[in-house]
Amino acid sequence: MKRVALLVYMSLSVVVAGCAGNNNDPNNGKEPQIPIVPGTGEPVDKPRQLWIDAHANLSRFNHKETITNYMERIKEAGFTEIYLDVKPGIGHALYDSDILPKLTRWGSVAVDRDWDYLGFFIEEAERLEIGVIASISTLGFGVTATREGPAYENARWEGKTQMEMIGNDPNTIVDMRDQSGVDAVMLNPCIPEVQTFVISIVEEIVTKYPKLKGVCLDYCRWYGGNYGFGDATIAAFEAYSGEQVRNKNDIVTATGGIGPLYKKWIAFRTMTITNLVTNIRTAVKAIRPDVEFHLWASAHWKSRYSVGQNWASKNYAPTPSGVYTDTYRQTGFADQLDVFSLGAYAEYVWIAQNPGSDWTVENFVTSYSQYTMGDCKVYGSMITSGYATDRTAISDAVYLCLKNTDGLMVFELSHVINHNQWDAIKEGIGRVIK
């Protein structure tokens, strides 16, 4: 997955100044002190995960020997689990699937394996006592740059991908398949057939791989604030809300502001995602009650309404506003998760480096509990690409995520390899775990 864009504040398609509340300052206005000397470690143990992205590592793991070598390196660095992409945004499978085509090519990169990718990772992980969580791009089923994936290859998905209203013009609705610069072509989650299809994929993975520790949902959302304006979504919204949409500018105005139907639209989009999360969890637990159910999302809760991800507790009630209905709390899905992977992806590590802003690793990993309220475990996740060879920043970010949450997730293996970040990560882990 491409995560670099999350290192800066997202420009939402619909800008609502001040609508989501004030910045939460866990330091209560005091000047925070940045620890210079690493901690001595505590007599505790927490899961430490490394994400292995499918696209970035597609050719790297074309041979079993390479998997063995890197799994041993992962173990030595202090990781206890991996998130392994097995159904990335292209929509093809890196596991033994009877539903999806096998992933053998992504653009100009081709791989030739006569063995089970996920199966071999599980074998090596078991040998090294490393847990494997299979991650999927939940709604991603195509790549626009090369027009690959089921969204292009299977007529079944015609008209069932997400549609964007361009320039807030109701007469300009564009299918994601015809766009460029998007991470993945995403199916429309409000269509029952889509939900059934996605659930069948997760069921297949859990059933075929009984030694999996868990499954993780990624890209379980609307792509952006102006996506979901196709006819199928509008019809579903009307059925949900009891409102009639005579003009799509009643949702988002021609100038990008809040229309009279906007907050009901937000509640509908969010409840659609919450229902999908809930339905997937139910299916997973029916097959294997012991399997862990994870989901990754950006840590910036106040912008998640735009893509329909309310990862908060149902007990967390935002102040009703032009964005939130007085029942928005009902869309929270923290109680459906075993583990929430908190995407604390930020350019700055410490609050003191970016005062007055939400966008620091430290703020994200010290403020999340006001939203989740103990409904699930939370693992702080950080992205290493933006820190490149800055060993201090990497160690500090790892330390903060692991110290302040129930576990750690580092994104992503290719960045760690390319910038030789192994020792910095190990140092950060050692500041918390003896």
C-alpha positions as CSV (number, residue, x, y, z in Angstrom):
1,M,0.0,0.0,0.0
2,K,1.1,3.6,-0.6
3,R,1.2,5.4,2.7
4,V,3.5,8.4,2.1
5,A,0.5,10.7,1.5
6,L,-0.5,10.2,5.1
7,L,2.6,11.9,6.3
8,V,0.9,15.3,5.7
9,Y,-2.5,16.4,6.7
10,M,-5.1,15.2,4.2
11,S,-7.1,17.8,2.2
12,L,-10.6,16.6,2.6
13,S,-13.0,16.9,-0.3
14,V,-15.4,18.6,2.0
15,V,-13.8,21.1,4.3
16,V,-15.7,21.8,7.5
17,A,-13.6,24.2,9.6
18,G,-13.8,23.5,13.3
19,C,-16.6,21.0,13.0
20,A,-14.9,18.1,14.7
21,G,-13.8,19.8,17.9
22,N,-10.6,21.3,19.3
23,N,-7.2,19.7,19.3
24,N,-6.6,17.4,22.2
25,D,-3.3,18.3,24.0
26,P,-2.2,15.4,26.2
27,N,0.5,17.7,27.7
28,N,-2.2,20.2,29.0
29,G,-0.3,23.1,27.5
30,K,3.0,22.3,29.1
31,E,6.2,22.2,27.1
32,P,6.8,18.4,26.6
33,Q,10.2,17.0,27.3
34,I,11.7,14.7,24.6
35,P,13.5,11.8,26.2
36,I,17.1,11.8,25.1
37,V,18.4,8.7,27.0
38,P,16.7,5.5,25.9
39,G,14.6,3.8,28.6
40,T,15.9,0.8,30.4
41,G,13.1,-1.5,29.4
42,E,10.2,-3.0,31.4
43,P,9.4,-6.6,32.5
44,V,6.5,-6.7,30.0
45,D,5.9,-8.2,26.6
46,K,3.8,-6.8,23.8
47,P,3.3,-7.9,20.2
48,R,5.7,-6.3,17.7
49,Q,4.6,-6.5,14.1
50,L,6.2,-5.8,10.7
51,W,4.0,-5.3,7.7
52,I,5.0,-7.0,4.5
53,D,3.5,-5.1,1.5
54,A,2.6,-7.3,-1.5
55,H,3.5,-4.8,-4.2
56,A,6.7,-3.5,-2.8
57,N,8.0,-7.0,-2.1
58,L,6.5,-8.9,-5.0
59,S,9.7,-9.9,-6.8
60,R,11.8,-10.0,-3.6
61,F,9.9,-13.1,-2.4
62,N,10.0,-15.1,-5.6
63,H,12.1,-17.8,-3.9
64,K,11.6,-19.6,-0.7
65,E,15.2,-19.0,0.4
66,T,14.6,-15.3,0.5
67,I,11.6,-15.7,2.7
68,T,13.6,-17.8,5.1
69,N,16.4,-15.3,5.2
70,Y,14.2,-12.3,5.9
71,M,12.0,-14.1,8.4
72,E,15.1,-14.9,10.4
73,R,16.1,-11.2,10.1
74,I,12.7,-10.1,11.2
75,K,12.9,-12.4,14.3
76,E,16.4,-11.1,15.2
77,A,15.2,-7.5,15.0
78,G,12.7,-8.2,17.8
79,F,9.4,-8.7,15.9
80,T,7.0,-11.3,17.1
81,E,4.3,-11.1,14.3
82,I,4.0,-10.1,10.7
83,Y,1.1,-8.6,8.7
84,L,1.3,-10.3,5.4
85,D,-0.5,-8.9,2.4
86,V,-2.3,-11.8,0.7
87,K,-5.0,-9.9,-1.2
88,P,-3.6,-6.5,-2.2
89,G,-5.3,-3.7,-4.0
90,I,-4.9,-5.3,-7.4
91,G,-7.5,-7.9,-6.3
92,H,-5.5,-11.0,-7.1
93,A,-4.5,-13.6,-4.5
94,L,-1.2,-14.4,-2.8
95,Y,-2.7,-17.5,-1.3
96,D,-4.3,-20.7,-2.6
97,S,-7.7,-19.2,-3.7
98,D,-10.7,-20.8,-5.4
99,I,-12.3,-17.3,-5.7
100,L,-9.6,-14.9,-7.0
101,P,-7.0,-15.2,-9.7
102,K,-3.5,-15.9,-8.6
103,L,-1.2,-12.9,-8.5
104,T,1.6,-13.5,-11.0
105,R,2.1,-10.1,-12.5
106,W,1.7,-6.5,-11.4
107,G,2.5,-4.1,-14.2
108,S,6.0,-5.0,-15.5
109,V,6.8,-7.2,-12.6
110,A,6.1,-10.9,-13.1
111,V,6.6,-13.8,-10.6
112,D,6.5,-17.5,-11.1
113,R,5.8,-19.6,-8.0
114,D,4.7,-23.2,-8.0
115,W,4.2,-23.1,-4.2
116,D,1.8,-21.4,-1.8
117,Y,3.1,-18.0,-0.8
118,L,1.0,-17.6,2.3
119,G,1.4,-21.3,3.2
120,F,5.2,-21.1,3.1
121,F,5.3,-17.9,5.2
122,I,3.2,-19.7,7.8
123,E,5.6,-22.6,7.8
124,E,8.6,-20.4,8.4
125,A,6.7,-18.3,11.0
126,E,5.8,-21.4,12.9
127,R,9.4,-22.5,12.9
128,L,10.5,-19.2,14.3
129,E,7.5,-18.7,16.7
130,I,6.2,-15.7,14.8
131,G,2.5,-15.1,14.4
132,V,1.0,-14.4,11.0
133,I,-1.9,-12.0,10.4
134,A,-3.1,-12.1,6.8
135,S,-4.0,-8.6,5.6
136,I,-6.4,-7.8,2.8
137,S,-7.2,-4.7,0.8
138,T,-10.8,-5.2,1.7
139,L,-12.5,-3.2,-1.1
140,G,-9.5,-2.9,-3.5
141,F,-9.9,-4.9,-6.7
142,G,-8.0,-3.2,-9.4
143,V,-5.0,-0.9,-10.4
144,T,-5.8,2.0,-12.6
145,A,-2.3,2.5,-14.0
146,T,-2.3,-0.8,-15.8
147,R,-6.0,-1.6,-15.7
148,E,-5.4,-4.9,-14.0
149,G,-7.6,-6.7,-11.5
150,P,-11.1,-8.1,-11.2
151,A,-12.7,-4.6,-11.5
152,Y,-11.4,-4.6,-15.1
153,E,-11.3,-8.3,-15.9
154,N,-14.8,-9.4,-14.7
155,A,-18.0,-7.8,-16.1
156,R,-19.6,-8.7,-12.8
157,W,-18.3,-5.5,-11.3
158,E,-19.5,-3.2,-14.0
159,G,-21.2,-0.2,-12.2
160,K,-20.3,-1.6,-8.7
161,T,-17.1,0.4,-8.1
162,Q,-17.0,3.7,-6.2
163,M,-17.9,6.8,-8.2
164,E,-16.6,10.3,-7.6
165,M,-18.5,13.6,-8.0
166,I,-15.9,15.8,-9.7
167,G,-15.8,19.5,-8.7
168,N,-19.0,19.1,-6.7
169,D,-20.9,18.9,-10.0
170,P,-23.8,16.5,-10.0
171,N,-23.5,16.1,-13.7
172,T,-19.9,14.9,-13.6
173,I,-19.7,11.5,-11.9
174,V,-16.6,9.4,-12.7
175,D,-16.0,5.7,-12.2
176,M,-12.8,5.0,-10.2
177,R,-11.8,2.6,-13.0
178,D,-11.3,5.6,-15.3
179,Q,-9.2,7.7,-12.9
180,S,-5.5,7.9,-12.4
181,G,-3.5,8.4,-9.2
182,V,-5.7,6.3,-7.0
183,D,-4.2,3.6,-4.8
184,A,-6.8,1.0,-5.8
185,V,-10.1,0.6,-7.6
186,M,-12.5,0.1,-4.8
187,L,-15.8,-1.7,-4.9
188,N,-18.9,0.0,-3.5
189,P,-19.6,-1.3,0.0
190,C,-23.3,-0.5,0.1
191,I,-24.0,-3.1,-2.6
192,P,-25.0,-6.4,-0.9
193,E,-23.2,-8.4,-3.6
194,V,-20.0,-6.6,-2.8
195,Q,-20.2,-7.3,0.9
196,T,-21.0,-11.0,0.3
197,F,-18.1,-11.3,-2.1
198,V,-15.6,-9.7,0.4
199,I,-16.9,-11.9,3.2
200,S,-16.4,-15.0,1.1
201,I,-12.7,-14.1,0.6
202,V,-12.0,-13.7,4.3
203,E,-13.9,-16.9,5.0
204,E,-11.8,-18.7,2.5
205,I,-8.5,-17.5,4.0
206,V,-9.5,-18.3,7.6
207,T,-10.8,-21.8,6.5
208,K,-7.8,-22.8,4.4
209,Y,-5.1,-21.6,6.8
210,P,-6.0,-22.9,10.3
211,K,-2.6,-21.8,11.7
212,L,-3.2,-18.1,10.9
213,K,-3.1,-16.0,14.1
214,G,-5.4,-13.4,12.6
215,V,-6.8,-11.4,9.7
216,C,-6.5,-7.7,9.1
217,L,-8.8,-5.4,7.1
218,D,-7.1,-2.5,5.2
219,Y,-8.8,-0.1,2.8
220,C,-12.1,-0.9,4.5
221,R,-13.6,2.5,3.7
222,W,-14.8,4.9,1.1
223,Y,-11.9,6.2,-1.0
224,G,-12.5,9.9,-0.3
225,G,-15.0,12.5,0.7
226,N,-16.6,12.9,-2.8
227,Y,-16.8,9.2,-3.6
228,G,-20.0,7.2,-3.5
229,F,-22.1,9.5,-5.6
230,G,-23.2,6.8,-8.2
231,D,-26.8,5.8,-8.6
232,A,-26.5,2.7,-6.5
233,T,-25.2,4.6,-3.5
234,I,-27.8,7.4,-3.8
235,A,-30.6,4.8,-3.9
236,A,-29.2,3.0,-0.8
237,F,-28.9,6.4,1.0
238,E,-32.5,7.2,0.3
239,A,-33.6,3.9,1.6
240,Y,-31.5,4.3,4.8
241,S,-32.4,7.9,5.5
242,G,-36.0,8.2,4.2
243,E,-34.8,11.3,2.3
244,Q,-35.2,11.9,-1.4
245,V,-32.1,13.3,-3.1
246,R,-33.4,15.7,-5.8
247,N,-30.0,17.3,-6.2
248,K,-26.7,15.9,-5.1
249,N,-25.7,19.4,-4.1
250,D,-28.2,19.0,-1.2
251,I,-25.4,16.7,0.2
252,V,-22.3,18.6,-0.9
253,T,-22.9,22.1,-2.2
254,A,-21.5,23.4,-5.4
255,T,-18.9,25.3,-3.5
256,G,-17.9,22.2,-1.4
257,G,-19.8,23.1,1.7
258,I,-22.3,21.2,3.8
259,G,-25.7,20.7,2.2
260,P,-28.9,20.0,4.2
261,L,-28.5,16.2,3.8
262,Y,-24.8,16.1,4.6
263,K,-24.8,14.8,8.1
264,K,-27.3,12.1,7.3
265,W,-25.1,11.2,4.3
266,I,-22.1,10.9,6.6
267,A,-24.0,8.7,9.0
268,F,-25.1,6.5,6.1
269,R,-21.7,6.1,4.7
270,T,-20.2,5.3,8.1
271,M,-22.8,2.8,9.0
272,T,-22.2,1.1,5.7
273,I,-18.6,0.5,6.6
274,T,-19.5,-0.5,10.2
275,N,-22.0,-3.0,8.9
276,L,-19.3,-4.5,6.6
277,V,-16.8,-4.7,9.5
278,T,-19.5,-6.3,11.7
279,N,-20.5,-8.8,9.0
280,I,-16.9,-9.9,8.3
281,R,-16.2,-10.3,12.0
282,T,-19.3,-12.5,12.5
283,A,-18.3,-14.7,9.5
284,V,-14.7,-15.0,10.8
285,K,-15.7,-15.9,14.4
286,A,-18.2,-18.5,13.1
287,I,-15.4,-20.4,11.5
288,R,-12.7,-19.8,14.1
289,P,-13.6,-18.0,17.3
290,D,-10.0,-17.9,18.3
291,V,-8.7,-16.0,15.2
292,E,-7.8,-12.4,15.9
293,F,-9.7,-9.8,14.0
294,H,-7.7,-6.6,13.1
295,L,-8.3,-3.4,11.2
296,W,-5.8,-0.7,10.1
297,A,-6.9,2.9,9.8
298,S,-5.5,6.4,10.1
299,A,-5.1,7.5,13.7
300,H,-6.6,10.9,12.9
301,W,-10.2,10.2,14.0
302,K,-11.4,13.7,13.3
303,S,-11.0,13.3,9.6
304,R,-12.3,9.7,9.4
305,Y,-15.9,10.7,8.9
306,S,-15.0,11.7,5.4
307,V,-14.2,8.1,4.5
308,G,-16.8,6.4,6.8
309,Q,-14.4,4.9,9.4
310,N,-15.6,5.4,12.9
311,W,-13.1,3.3,14.8
312,A,-14.3,4.7,18.1
313,S,-16.4,3.1,20.8
314,K,-20.2,3.3,20.6
315,N,-19.8,5.0,23.9
316,Y,-17.9,7.9,22.4
317,A,-20.4,10.6,21.3
318,P,-19.1,13.5,19.3
319,T,-20.9,16.8,19.7
320,P,-23.8,16.9,17.2
321,S,-22.9,19.3,14.4
322,G,-23.2,19.8,10.7
323,V,-21.1,16.6,10.4
324,Y,-22.4,14.4,13.2
325,T,-26.0,13.4,13.8
326,D,-27.0,13.0,17.5
327,T,-26.9,9.2,16.9
328,Y,-23.6,9.1,15.1
329,R,-22.1,7.2,18.1
330,Q,-24.0,4.1,17.0
331,T,-21.7,3.8,14.0
332,G,-18.6,3.1,16.1
333,F,-17.0,-0.3,15.5
334,A,-14.2,-0.6,18.1
335,D,-16.3,-3.2,19.9
336,Q,-16.1,-5.4,16.7
337,L,-12.3,-5.5,16.7
338,D,-9.9,-7.6,18.7
339,V,-7.0,-5.3,17.6
340,F,-7.1,-1.8,16.1
341,S,-3.9,-1.0,14.2
342,L,-3.7,2.8,15.0
343,G,-2.0,4.5,12.0
344,A,0.1,7.1,13.7
345,Y,1.7,8.1,10.5
346,A,3.1,11.6,10.8
347,E,6.1,13.6,9.6
348,Y,6.9,14.7,13.2
349,V,7.5,12.3,16.0
350,W,7.2,14.5,19.1
351,I,4.5,17.1,20.0
352,A,7.3,19.6,20.7
353,Q,8.3,19.3,17.0
354,N,4.8,20.3,15.8
355,P,3.1,22.0,18.6
356,G,-0.6,22.8,18.3
357,S,-1.1,20.1,15.7
358,D,-2.7,16.7,15.9
359,W,-0.2,15.3,13.5
360,T,2.6,13.8,15.6
361,V,3.2,10.2,16.5
362,E,3.3,11.2,20.2
363,N,-0.1,12.8,20.0
364,F,-1.8,10.0,18.2
365,V,-0.5,7.3,20.6
366,T,-1.4,9.2,23.7
367,S,-4.9,10.4,22.7
368,Y,-6.5,7.4,21.1
369,S,-8.1,6.0,24.2
370,Q,-10.6,8.9,24.4
371,Y,-12.2,7.3,21.3
372,T,-11.7,3.6,21.7
373,M,-12.5,3.7,25.4
374,G,-11.1,0.2,26.1
375,D,-13.3,-1.6,23.6
376,C,-10.4,-3.3,21.8
377,K,-6.7,-3.6,22.0
378,V,-4.8,-0.9,20.1
379,Y,-1.4,-1.3,18.5
380,G,0.4,1.9,17.6
381,S,1.7,1.7,14.0
382,M,4.3,3.9,12.4
383,I,5.7,4.3,8.9
384,T,9.4,4.4,8.5
385,S,9.8,5.7,4.9
386,G,9.6,9.3,5.9
387,Y,12.4,9.0,8.4
388,A,14.8,7.3,6.0
389,T,18.1,7.0,7.8
390,D,17.2,9.2,10.8
391,R,17.9,6.6,13.4
392,T,16.8,8.7,16.3
393,A,13.4,9.5,14.7
394,I,12.8,5.8,13.9
395,S,13.8,4.6,17.4
396,D,11.7,7.3,19.0
397,A,8.6,6.5,16.9
398,V,9.0,2.8,17.7
399,Y,9.4,3.6,21.4
400,L,6.3,5.8,21.6
401,C,4.1,3.4,19.7
402,L,5.2,0.4,21.9
403,K,5.3,2.3,25.2
404,N,1.9,3.9,24.9
405,T,-0.3,1.2,23.3
406,D,-0.8,-2.5,23.5
407,G,1.6,-3.4,20.7
408,L,3.6,-2.1,17.8
409,M,3.3,-2.3,14.0
410,V,6.0,-1.0,11.7
411,F,5.2,-0.3,8.0
412,E,6.9,-1.6,6.0
413,L,9.6,-4.2,5.2
414,S,10.8,-2.7,1.9
415,H,11.5,0.7,3.7
416,V,13.4,-1.1,6.5
417,I,15.5,-2.9,3.9
418,N,16.1,0.0,1.6
419,H,17.2,2.4,4.4
420,N,18.8,-0.3,6.6
421,Q,16.6,0.6,9.6
422,W,16.9,-2.7,11.4
423,D,19.2,-1.5,14.2
424,A,17.1,1.6,14.9
425,I,14.0,-0.4,15.2
426,K,15.6,-2.9,17.5
427,E,16.9,-0.1,19.6
428,G,13.4,1.4,19.9
429,I,11.9,-1.9,20.9
430,G,14.7,-2.4,23.5
431,R,13.7,0.8,25.2
432,V,10.4,-0.8,26.2
433,I,10.9,-4.6,26.0
434,K,13.7,-6.3,27.9
